[in-house]
Structures are given as C-alpha cells and as structure tokens.
C-alpha cells in the first residue's frame, strides 16, 4: 500500500510537470521535468526501482508531446534532455540506494551487536528477557513451550584452577553447544555469569527436553571441555504464564538439580500459585 501511494504521488507530480513543460513553454525546451525526475527517484525508494519506471514514462511522454506540439529543433532538444535526464536519474538513484543500504547495514550491525553477548555470541540478558516477555505477552492464556536454565557446575573452580581465559573458553563452547543443539527458532542467551537460558516455543515433550540437554552435554564433550552441566527445565502447554513465576519455577528446578548432586536435569510442568510442588511425572536425570 505504501509503495502504491508513493508511486501514485510521483506519477501525479511528474504528470503535472510534463504538462507544464509540454504546453506552457511551447517555444522553449522543457526545463522542469529533469530536476523533478532526478529529485523524486532519489527520494522515493521502493522495490525493483519502480520510481525509475515512472520517471521513464514521464520522460517518454514529454518527448512525444514535444514532437507533437513544438518545433522540430525544440522537440529534438527535449528528446536529448529526456535521455540525459533519465541517465542522470538512474545514476543518482543507484548511488542513493547504495548509501542507504550501507547505512542500513551499519545500523543493523550495531543493533545486532547490542543484543548479543560479546563473549559467547548468544543473546545477552536484556535481549533474552525482552524476548521471553514478548513471547509470553503474545501467547496470552495459551503459552506453549519450555524454558531451560543451564548452569556450569563448579565454574568458579575452573577459573581458580585454570585461569579466566580457560573459563572464557568454557563459556564460548557452552554458547556454541546451545546454538547447535537447539532449533533456529529457539532463543538462546546468557542470563548472567555461567548461567544460560533457552526459550523453546512449542517444546513440551519431557523426552525431547532430556534429549536436547544430552545433546548439549555431548557437544561440550566434543569441544573438549571437562565440565558438567545442571539444568532446570519448565514447560507449559496452553497456559497463562507470567514472566516472574516462570523464572522462579525454572530457577527452583535448576537449584534442585544442583542439590541432587549436579550434572542433572530436572523437568517440571508450570504450576500456578506461589509454591508449586513437584509433579508425580517430574523427571530428574543425573550423572
């Protein structure tokens, strides 16, 4: 709709200018169409260079009207100016488009970098929280999916024993393992320190959740990182879920995994209320 409005406005303006150049100055060459074509094709940006098509139609119209209404020398001059004007309009529009695309790409790089954790290459906490809140708000009373909280076991010991560079390598490998183990539609982010979160819409099968966690573990082993992982997973199916309650319950599941000896995954279904009890079907996998 916006493209159609822009092209219609351009066509109306150029039609008026063509009428002026063709009829109001019969004894003189047209002087207004070329600046108008160049300016409008630089200002109006639509897919497939459509403003240039409209400008070409205006240039052809002026050349035809000049041939019919003006003397031969003036009509020839108008035809030549139409050709030159069209060439200049194409060049200006392409340069303008190139500059706009370059500016857009630079802005996009800055936007993406502001959302990503510089060390791990996954979303930072601000972007992660915003994505989760937006998903829950959009889902309303029908939220379906899983939130997984991961934690590197005894991460402080890695830093103390092997140094912070080794700790950074573990976190980088962790981020890569999460990205490759989950779907492109899932949101993976660093929640803080050595704690990571995954938002997986539509994932509600406990068996699949465990398989995902096992895949992350396997990826960490393949990366040569001698660490274990604890995970608390919370899933909901067609429920009204609040951000605060979901985060609290997922955090409780994670800490239960730690209390159970670490290197565990505890899976819970979302429960409304202040103190959700463990479900009879809750899954805990350790070791």
Beta strands, then each sheet from edge to edge (+ up, - down):
strand 1: 143-152
strand 2: 187-192
strand 3: 195-201
strand 4: 229-239
strand 5: 264-269
strand 6: 283-286
sheet 1: 2+ 3- 1+ 4- 5- 6+
end
